[in-house]
Amino acid sequence: MSVTTAAERLSTLVERIYLCATDPALWSATLRLINDSTDCAHAVLGIVCFPEGRTLLQAASGFDDGFHARFGANIERLEEIWGGAAAIAGFAMDEPVILSRERPSALTRGDADHDLLCQVLGFDVADTLNLPLVHVGEAIGTAAFARSADAGRFDARACSFFRMLSPHMRRSTEINALLEASTLSLNVLDSLFDRLNAPVLIANGSGRLIHVNRAAERLLSSGVIPTSADTKSLRSPTLVRAINSIASQLGSTPHELVIERTSADGKSWTFHVIALHEDGNAGAPEFVAVVGAPGAKPTTEWLRLIGRTSGLTDSETGVLAHLVQGCSTDDIADLLGVELSTVRTHLLHLYDKLDVHGRAQLIAKVHSMVPPFTPDEQRLH
């Protein structure tokens, strides 16, 4: 996979992942795209609500018709390969878990665990990667990707690519879990909403609030989102316009990102406006969900990940870091102590490697790759 292709597909995948938030049926096709971009043969994504084991979401790509039966019959043994159900639930949300690093013996030909993996997945397994995605209330979700012997094990670059995708997939599946939970009892639904650290508001098409969780109540009390005197209707013109657009399906996509003004403590906020509709009736949603997150800025860590994923040199990543902070070409040359022509050359390389045609497109693309939350900000109470 070329550097340009990696950057293009990463941007496309982030967009497709967010479309899955309101249409979970797109997950299988999205997993197939991720497989194609990472040399994986198969992928499976699932959200299970414990302790009853109720499946809220399941999607797969690349498996034969008998996979689900084999998986169900061997699920406890497969969990043991990863350390057991408790260990899986305790995986860090911000880091891919790779079997060749955790249990290399399970990938040795002739080992019982390797034989089981090959039997269940239906091919000669070289490596598997697990992405922890959701831990909302009693719902736990993961995505697993497997490589065949032809593709080999997951290397540092592949890990960086999955690390970039992981927070966006978490965001989307977190919304999936909340929406799917609507089939549960109202008390359980309220509990799920209230335990989510992200502010969630449900409103009708005119901006009248139907339900808010505790995090949203705190946000409303801070004044970041203006409301009517009785706090039952939103008064933010920008947010109400977005809600009206989504509710009437005038927007070009099922979700829209709205950057609201900063709170009293100087923190900016990002809001995802998402249409809620019944299957087969996508053209007439009656309600929308507004999911808030502190406005994200490209951190040094994320710029390094973007650079590694897109094949940037350290010098190009350094120029990019100053660029997203609003520095001019002259400023960057002074800050780095290099010639102006050197900065311009780095800029041309950045445009080429990230497949953009100017400074504005470059900055927009970088921001599109940054998750709208950090692991700490999305942690449950």
One Martini backbone bead per residue (centre of mass of N, CA, C, O) as a GRO file, in nm:
protein
  381
    1MET     BB    1   0.093   0.038   0.026
    2SER     BB    2   0.084   0.349  -0.029
    3VAL     BB    3   0.108   0.652   0.109
    4THR     BB    4  -0.129   0.787  -0.036
    5THR     BB    5  -0.329   0.558   0.009
    6ALA     BB    6  -0.326   0.570   0.317
    7ALA     BB    7  -0.437   0.859   0.344
    8GLU     BB    8  -0.695   0.822   0.181
    9ARG     BB    9  -0.816   0.580   0.345
   10LEU     BB   10  -0.825   0.708   0.619
   11SER     BB   11  -1.025   0.932   0.548
   12THR     BB   12  -1.249   0.746   0.438
   13LEU     BB   13  -1.285   0.567   0.691
   14VAL     BB   14  -1.375   0.782   0.888
   15GLU     BB   15  -1.634   0.846   0.737
   16ARG     BB   16  -1.755   0.556   0.737
   17ILE     BB   17  -1.760   0.513   1.042
   18TYR     BB   18  -1.973   0.742   1.102
   19LEU     BB   19  -2.201   0.613   0.932
   20CYS     BB   20  -2.233   0.363   1.130
   21ALA     BB   21  -2.378   0.501   1.367
   22THR     BB   22  -2.672   0.508   1.192
   23ASP     BB   23  -2.562   0.240   1.007
   24PRO     BB   24  -2.473  -0.074   1.094
   25ALA     BB   25  -2.487  -0.216   0.807
   26LEU     BB   26  -2.194  -0.082   0.721
   27TRP     BB   27  -1.974  -0.250   0.869
   28SER     BB   28  -1.896  -0.475   0.673
   29ALA     BB   29  -1.790  -0.287   0.448
   30THR     BB   30  -1.587  -0.139   0.632
   31LEU     BB   31  -1.420  -0.387   0.710
   32ARG     BB   32  -1.332  -0.447   0.421
   33LEU     BB   33  -1.171  -0.184   0.385
   34ILE     BB   34  -0.976  -0.237   0.616
   35ASN     BB   35  -0.859  -0.494   0.508
   36ASP     BB   36  -0.747  -0.371   0.240
   37SER     BB   37  -0.558  -0.154   0.408
   38THR     BB   38  -0.413  -0.411   0.607
   39ASP     BB   39  -0.390  -0.714   0.505
   40CYS     BB   40  -0.659  -0.848   0.573
   41ALA     BB   41  -0.887  -1.122   0.574
   42HIS     BB   42  -1.038  -1.067   0.858
   43ALA     BB   43  -1.347  -0.953   1.035
   44VAL     BB   44  -1.481  -0.866   1.371
   45LEU     BB   45  -1.781  -0.719   1.520
   46GLY     BB   46  -1.881  -0.659   1.873
   47ILE     BB   47  -2.175  -0.629   2.095
   48VAL     BB   48  -2.212  -0.703   2.445
   49CYS     BB   49  -2.460  -0.771   2.695
   50PHE     BB   50  -2.415  -0.789   3.026
   51PRO     BB   51  -2.489  -1.111   3.152
   52GLU     BB   52  -2.688  -1.226   2.913
   53GLY     BB   53  -2.547  -1.197   2.616
   54ARG     BB   54  -2.651  -0.966   2.447
   55THR     BB   55  -2.666  -0.873   2.114
   56LEU     BB   56  -2.622  -0.552   1.961
   57LEU     BB   57  -2.365  -0.624   1.766
   58GLN     BB   58  -2.285  -0.764   1.431
   59ALA     BB   59  -1.984  -0.797   1.228
   60ALA     BB   60  -1.850  -0.909   0.902
   61SER     BB   61  -1.543  -1.010   0.711
   62GLY     BB   62  -1.443  -1.299   0.514
   63PHE     BB   63  -1.642  -1.518   0.590
   64ASP     BB   64  -1.788  -1.802   0.616
   65ASP     BB   65  -2.087  -1.964   0.684
   66GLY     BB   66  -1.946  -2.130   0.943
   67PHE     BB   67  -1.824  -1.931   1.150
   68HIS     BB   68  -2.039  -1.869   1.374
   69ALA     BB   69  -2.057  -2.159   1.474
   70ARG     BB   70  -1.756  -2.195   1.550
   71PHE     BB   71  -1.740  -1.955   1.740
   72GLY     BB   72  -1.966  -2.036   1.943
   73ALA     BB   73  -1.830  -2.322   2.019
   74ASN     BB   74  -1.529  -2.153   2.097
   75ILE     BB   75  -1.534  -1.889   2.278
   76GLU     BB   76  -1.385  -1.970   2.542
   77ARG     BB   77  -1.115  -2.055   2.409
   78LEU     BB   78  -1.062  -1.784   2.269
   79GLU     BB   79  -1.050  -1.616   2.528
   80GLU     BB   80  -0.802  -1.769   2.650
   81ILE     BB   81  -0.593  -1.671   2.442
   82TRP     BB   82  -0.645  -1.361   2.566
   83GLY     BB   83  -0.698  -1.436   2.899
   84GLY     BB   84  -0.993  -1.381   2.903
   85ALA     BB   85  -1.269  -1.193   2.970
   86ALA     BB   86  -1.137  -1.000   3.178
   87ALA     BB   87  -0.897  -0.916   3.001
   88ILE     BB   88  -1.060  -0.800   2.767
   89ALA     BB   89  -1.214  -0.583   2.942
   90GLY     BB   90  -0.908  -0.457   3.028
   91PHE     BB   91  -0.837  -0.331   2.784
   92ALA     BB   92  -0.700  -0.079   2.637
   93MET     BB   93  -0.861   0.178   2.448
   94ASP     BB   94  -0.566   0.301   2.304
   95GLU     BB   95  -0.475  -0.011   2.216
   96PRO     BB   96  -0.362  -0.247   2.037
   97VAL     BB   97  -0.398  -0.607   2.036
   98ILE     BB   98  -0.133  -0.844   1.989
   99LEU     BB   99  -0.071  -1.175   1.969
  100SER     BB  100   0.242  -1.180   1.897
  101ARG     BB  101   0.292  -1.027   2.180
  102GLU     BB  102   0.119  -1.185   2.395
  103ARG     BB  103   0.099  -1.493   2.222
  104PRO     BB  104   0.318  -1.644   2.024
  105SER     BB  105   0.247  -1.950   2.066
  106ALA     BB  106  -0.045  -1.922   1.918
  107LEU     BB  107   0.137  -1.904   1.622
  108THR     BB  108   0.229  -2.200   1.629
  109ARG     BB  109   0.279  -2.462   1.464
  110GLY     BB  110   0.094  -2.718   1.650
  111ASP     BB  111  -0.056  -2.553   1.827
  112ALA     BB  112  -0.361  -2.558   1.974
  113ASP     BB  113  -0.435  -2.258   1.936
  114HIS     BB  114  -0.368  -2.242   1.634
  115ASP     BB  115  -0.556  -2.464   1.539
  116LEU     BB  116  -0.812  -2.321   1.635
  117LEU     BB  117  -0.792  -2.064   1.470
  118CYS     BB  118  -0.789  -2.204   1.192
  119GLN     BB  119  -1.060  -2.350   1.224
  120VAL     BB  120  -1.246  -2.102   1.277
  121LEU     BB  121  -1.141  -1.909   1.034
  122GLY     BB  122  -1.033  -2.093   0.772
  123PHE     BB  123  -0.712  -2.041   0.809
  124ASP     BB  124  -0.382  -1.942   0.800
  125VAL     BB  125  -0.261  -1.798   1.083
  126ALA     BB  126  -0.043  -1.520   1.163
  127ASP     BB  127  -0.246  -1.291   1.289
  128THR     BB  128  -0.390  -1.087   1.558
  129LEU     BB  129  -0.625  -0.808   1.621
  130ASN     BB  130  -0.734  -0.603   1.900
  131LEU     BB  131  -1.018  -0.375   1.946
  132PRO     BB  132  -1.119  -0.177   2.178
  133LEU     BB  133  -1.449   0.002   2.197
  134VAL     BB  134  -1.662  -0.083   2.439
  135HIS     BB  135  -1.784   0.061   2.776
  136VAL     BB  136  -2.123   0.057   2.835
  137GLY     BB  137  -2.179  -0.042   3.107
  138GLU     BB  138  -2.250  -0.381   3.004
  139ALA     BB  139  -2.112  -0.302   2.738
  140ILE     BB  140  -1.906  -0.493   2.505
  141GLY     BB  141  -1.654  -0.401   2.255
  142THR     BB  142  -1.507  -0.551   1.954
  143ALA     BB  143  -1.225  -0.580   1.721
  144ALA     BB  144  -1.117  -0.826   1.480
  145PHE     BB  145  -0.803  -0.907   1.315
  146ALA     BB  146  -0.680  -1.107   1.033
  147ARG     BB  147  -0.394  -1.286   0.921
  148SER     BB  148  -0.231  -1.439   0.687
  149ALA     BB  149   0.054  -1.590   0.587
  150ASP     BB  150   0.101  -1.397   0.341
  151ALA     BB  151   0.106  -1.121   0.527
  152GLY     BB  152   0.165  -1.161   0.814
  153ARG     BB  153   0.254  -0.964   1.057
  154PHE     BB  154   0.219  -0.702   1.265
  155ASP     BB  155   0.335  -0.392   1.230
  156ALA     BB  156   0.399  -0.068   1.310
  157ARG     BB  157   0.230   0.056   1.079
  158ALA     BB  158  -0.031  -0.099   1.129
  159CYS     BB  159  -0.069  -0.002   1.419
  160SER     BB  160  -0.096   0.298   1.350
  161PHE     BB  161  -0.350   0.270   1.180
  162PHE     BB  162  -0.529   0.149   1.408
  163ARG     BB  163  -0.481   0.382   1.609
  164MET     BB  164  -0.634   0.587   1.430
  165LEU     BB  165  -0.914   0.429   1.414
  166SER     BB  166  -1.008   0.355   1.702
  167PRO     BB  167  -1.157   0.618   1.814
  168HIS     BB  168  -1.371   0.624   1.586
  169MET     BB  169  -1.491   0.344   1.642
  170ARG     BB  170  -1.572   0.402   1.930
  171ARG     BB  171  -1.769   0.628   1.876
  172SER     BB  172  -1.965   0.469   1.691
  173THR     BB  173  -2.021   0.220   1.882
  174GLU     BB  174  -2.128   0.383   2.116
  175ILE     BB  175  -2.380   0.475   1.962
  176ASN     BB  176  -2.486   0.198   1.893
  177ALA     BB  177  -2.532   0.107   2.188
  178LEU     BB  178  -2.738   0.329   2.260
  179LEU     BB  179  -2.946   0.271   2.034
  180GLU     BB  180  -2.988  -0.036   2.089
  181ALA     BB  181  -3.086   0.009   2.392
  182SER     BB  182  -3.390   0.091   2.323
  183THR     BB  183  -3.488  -0.218   2.365
  184LEU     BB  184  -3.473  -0.168   2.642
  185SER     BB  185  -3.521  -0.058   2.925
  186LEU     BB  186  -3.548   0.255   3.049
  187ASN     BB  187  -3.356   0.221   3.289
  188VAL     BB  188  -3.117   0.115   3.125
  189LEU     BB  189  -3.092   0.352   2.933
  190ASP     BB  190  -3.040   0.568   3.145
  191SER     BB  191  -2.785   0.436   3.256
  192LEU     BB  192  -2.616   0.449   3.001
  193PHE     BB  193  -2.625   0.755   2.966
  194ASP     BB  194  -2.520   0.835   3.256
  195ARG     BB  195  -2.236   0.669   3.228
  196LEU     BB  196  -2.167   0.864   3.014
  197ASN     BB  197  -1.934   1.115   2.968
  198ALA     BB  198  -2.079   1.203   2.732
  199PRO     BB  199  -2.280   1.423   2.598
  200VAL     BB  200  -2.644   1.357   2.574
  201LEU     BB  201  -2.895   1.455   2.333
  202ILE     BB  202  -3.248   1.458   2.285
  203ALA     BB  203  -3.422   1.570   1.989
  204ASN     BB  204  -3.611   1.739   1.796
  205GLY     BB  205  -3.634   1.910   1.492
  206SER     BB  206  -3.663   2.197   1.677
  207GLY     BB  207  -3.487   2.153   1.963
  208ARG     BB  208  -3.641   1.980   2.159
  209LEU     BB  209  -3.604   1.831   2.459
  210ILE     BB  210  -3.620   1.484   2.570
  211HIS     BB  211  -3.311   1.404   2.651
  212VAL     BB  212  -3.067   1.388   2.926
  213ASN     BB  213  -2.774   1.355   3.062
  214ARG     BB  214  -2.559   1.433   3.307
  215ALA     BB  215  -2.339   1.557   3.128
  216ALA     BB  216  -2.542   1.750   2.985
  217GLU     BB  217  -2.636   1.905   3.232
  218ARG     BB  218  -2.360   2.031   3.290
  219LEU     BB  219  -2.333   2.172   3.017
  220LEU     BB  220  -2.587   2.349   3.037
  221SER     BB  221  -2.500   2.495   3.308
  222SER     BB  222  -2.241   2.635   3.162
  223GLY     BB  223  -2.353   2.769   2.870
  224VAL     BB  224  -2.259   2.645   2.597
  225ILE     BB  225  -2.572   2.575   2.567
  226PRO     BB  226  -2.831   2.738   2.480
  227THR     BB  227  -3.139   2.794   2.655
  228SER     BB  228  -3.422   2.807   2.773
  229ALA     BB  229  -3.563   2.887   3.068
  230ASP     BB  230  -3.671   2.570   3.089
  231THR     BB  231  -3.457   2.379   2.936
  232LYS     BB  232  -3.631   2.252   2.659
  233SER     BB  233  -3.462   2.441   2.456
  234LEU     BB  234  -3.271   2.527   2.205
  235ARG     BB  235  -3.065   2.845   2.127
  236SER     BB  236  -2.863   2.758   1.916
  237PRO     BB  237  -2.845   2.840   1.594
  238THR     BB  238  -2.637   2.636   1.485
  239LEU     BB  239  -2.760   2.379   1.614
  240VAL     BB  240  -3.049   2.408   1.505
  241ARG     BB  241  -2.974   2.402   1.206
  242ALA     BB  242  -2.854   2.118   1.215
  243ILE     BB  243  -3.108   1.975   1.314
  244ASN     BB  244  -3.293   2.057   1.082
  245SER     BB  245  -3.121   1.931   0.858
  246ILE     BB  246  -3.124   1.640   0.961
  247ALA     BB  247  -3.436   1.601   1.003
  248SER     BB  248  -3.480   1.684   0.677
  249GLN     BB  249  -3.239   1.575   0.496
  250LEU     BB  250  -3.039   1.818   0.386
  251GLY     BB  251  -2.803   1.680   0.433
  252SER     BB  252  -2.528   1.489   0.300
  253THR     BB  253  -2.523   1.360   0.588
  254PRO     BB  254  -2.610   1.193   0.889
  255HIS     BB  255  -2.382   1.391   0.990
  256GLU     BB  256  -2.270   1.670   1.203
  257LEU     BB  257  -2.029   1.916   1.263
  258VAL     BB  258  -2.019   2.131   1.559
  259ILE     BB  259  -1.872   2.432   1.657
  260GLU     BB  260  -1.873   2.569   1.951
  261ARG     BB  261  -1.838   2.759   2.192
  262THR     BB  262  -1.679   2.836   2.460
  263SER     BB  263  -1.625   2.798   2.772
  264ALA     BB  264  -1.545   2.946   3.069
  265ASP     BB  265  -1.260   2.766   3.067
  266GLY     BB  266  -1.182   2.761   2.737
  267LYS     BB  267  -1.341   2.524   2.618
  268SER     BB  268  -1.402   2.339   2.348
  269TRP     BB  269  -1.678   2.214   2.133
  270THR     BB  270  -1.811   1.911   1.998
  271PHE     BB  271  -2.086   1.823   1.766
  272HIS     BB  272  -2.298   1.549   1.711
  273VAL     BB  273  -2.543   1.513   1.456
  274ILE     BB  274  -2.807   1.260   1.478
  275ALA     BB  275  -3.012   1.052   1.322
  276LEU     BB  276  -3.328   0.908   1.418
  277HIS     BB  277  -3.433   0.592   1.283
  278GLU     BB  278  -3.611   0.372   1.118
  279ASP     BB  279  -3.616   0.110   0.948
  280GLY     BB  280  -3.705   0.221   0.623
  281ASN     BB  281  -3.715   0.552   0.748
  282ALA     BB  282  -3.478   0.767   0.671
  283GLY     BB  283  -3.659   1.021   0.556
  284ALA     BB  284  -3.819   1.038   0.871
  285PRO     BB  285  -3.699   1.180   1.119
  286GLU     BB  286  -3.786   1.282   1.459
  287PHE     BB  287  -3.495   1.249   1.579
  288VAL     BB  288  -3.203   1.360   1.767
  289ALA     BB  289  -2.855   1.337   1.832
  290VAL     BB  290  -2.639   1.495   2.078
  291VAL     BB  291  -2.284   1.469   2.075
  292GLY     BB  292  -2.034   1.546   2.302
  293ALA     BB  293  -1.699   1.706   2.280
  294PRO     BB  294  -1.406   1.800   2.322
  295GLY     BB  295  -1.213   1.984   2.147
  296ALA     BB  296  -0.987   1.884   1.905
  297LYS     BB  297  -0.630   1.868   1.891
  298PRO     BB  298  -0.334   1.826   1.757
  299THR     BB  299  -0.110   1.633   1.887
  300THR     BB  300   0.196   1.510   1.904
  301GLU     BB  301   0.108   1.215   1.895
  302TRP     BB  302  -0.085   1.239   1.646
  303LEU     BB  303   0.123   1.354   1.448
  304ARG     BB  304   0.306   1.107   1.463
  305LEU     BB  305   0.097   0.907   1.356
  306ILE     BB  306   0.044   1.047   1.089
  307GLY     BB  307   0.335   1.036   0.992
  308ARG     BB  308   0.371   0.728   1.002
  309THR     BB  309   0.126   0.653   0.819
  310SER     BB  310   0.226   0.872   0.575
  311GLY     BB  311   0.550   0.886   0.553
  312LEU     BB  312   0.689   1.090   0.729
  313THR     BB  313   0.916   1.289   0.824
  314ASP     BB  314   1.037   1.459   1.086
  315SER     BB  315   1.043   1.733   0.938
  316GLU     BB  316   0.751   1.722   0.827
  317THR     BB  317   0.614   1.697   1.104
  318GLY     BB  318   0.721   1.966   1.214
  319VAL     BB  319   0.581   2.145   1.006
  320LEU     BB  320   0.293   2.048   1.067
  321ALA     BB  321   0.279   2.141   1.362
  322HIS     BB  322   0.303   2.449   1.291
  323LEU     BB  323   0.071   2.469   1.087
  324VAL     BB  324  -0.173   2.390   1.288
  325GLN     BB  325  -0.093   2.662   1.464
  326GLY     BB  326  -0.069   2.905   1.228
  327CYS     BB  327   0.187   2.916   1.079
  328SER     BB  328   0.396   3.046   0.875
  329THR     BB  329   0.648   2.999   0.662
  330ASP     BB  330   0.838   3.200   0.799
  331ASP     BB  331   0.799   3.103   1.089
  332ILE     BB  332   0.900   2.812   1.047
  333ALA     BB  333   1.186   2.885   0.960
  334ASP     BB  334   1.261   3.028   1.226
  335LEU     BB  335   1.193   2.798   1.429
  336LEU     BB  336   1.388   2.578   1.267
  337GLY     BB  337   1.639   2.706   1.117
  338VAL     BB  338   1.560   2.745   0.806
  339GLU     BB  339   1.497   2.762   0.495
  340LEU     BB  340   1.238   2.855   0.302
  341SER     BB  341   1.278   2.636   0.082
  342THR     BB  342   1.256   2.396   0.277
  343VAL     BB  343   0.965   2.437   0.365
  344ARG     BB  344   0.843   2.424   0.080
  345THR     BB  345   0.930   2.134   0.029
  346HIS     BB  346   0.777   2.007   0.264
  347LEU     BB  347   0.497   2.097   0.169
  348LEU     BB  348   0.495   1.937  -0.096
  349HIS     BB  349   0.519   1.663   0.046
  350LEU     BB  350   0.260   1.686   0.210
  351TYR     BB  351   0.064   1.712  -0.026
  352ASP     BB  352   0.140   1.439  -0.153
  353LYS     BB  353   0.106   1.236   0.095
  354LEU     BB  354  -0.202   1.364   0.163
  355ASP     BB  355  -0.361   1.445  -0.090
  356VAL     BB  356  -0.332   1.766  -0.153
  357HIS     BB  357  -0.382   2.137  -0.266
  358GLY     BB  358  -0.327   2.271   0.027
  359ARG     BB  359  -0.331   2.414   0.332
  360ALA     BB  360  -0.633   2.385   0.401
  361GLN     BB  361  -0.659   2.082   0.330
  362LEU     BB  362  -0.443   1.982   0.523
  363ILE     BB  363  -0.569   2.075   0.791
  364ALA     BB  364  -0.842   1.932   0.752
  365LYS     BB  365  -0.725   1.644   0.736
  366VAL     BB  366  -0.596   1.634   1.012
  367HIS     BB  367  -0.858   1.689   1.174
  368SER     BB  368  -1.009   1.430   1.061
  369MET     BB  369  -0.798   1.230   1.224
  370VAL     BB  370  -0.899   1.341   1.487
  371PRO     BB  371  -1.029   1.272   1.771
  372PRO     BB  372  -1.319   1.383   1.976
  373PHE     BB  373  -1.126   1.238   2.194
  374THR     BB  374  -1.011   1.106   2.487
  375PRO     BB  375  -0.982   0.850   2.694
  376ASP     BB  376  -1.048   1.021   2.949
  377GLU     BB  377  -1.312   1.166   2.826
  378GLN     BB  378  -1.459   0.863   2.771
  379ARG     BB  379  -1.481   0.782   3.046
  380LEU     BB  380  -1.638   0.631   3.290
  381HIS     BB  381  -1.795   0.664   3.604
   0.00000   0.00000   0.00000
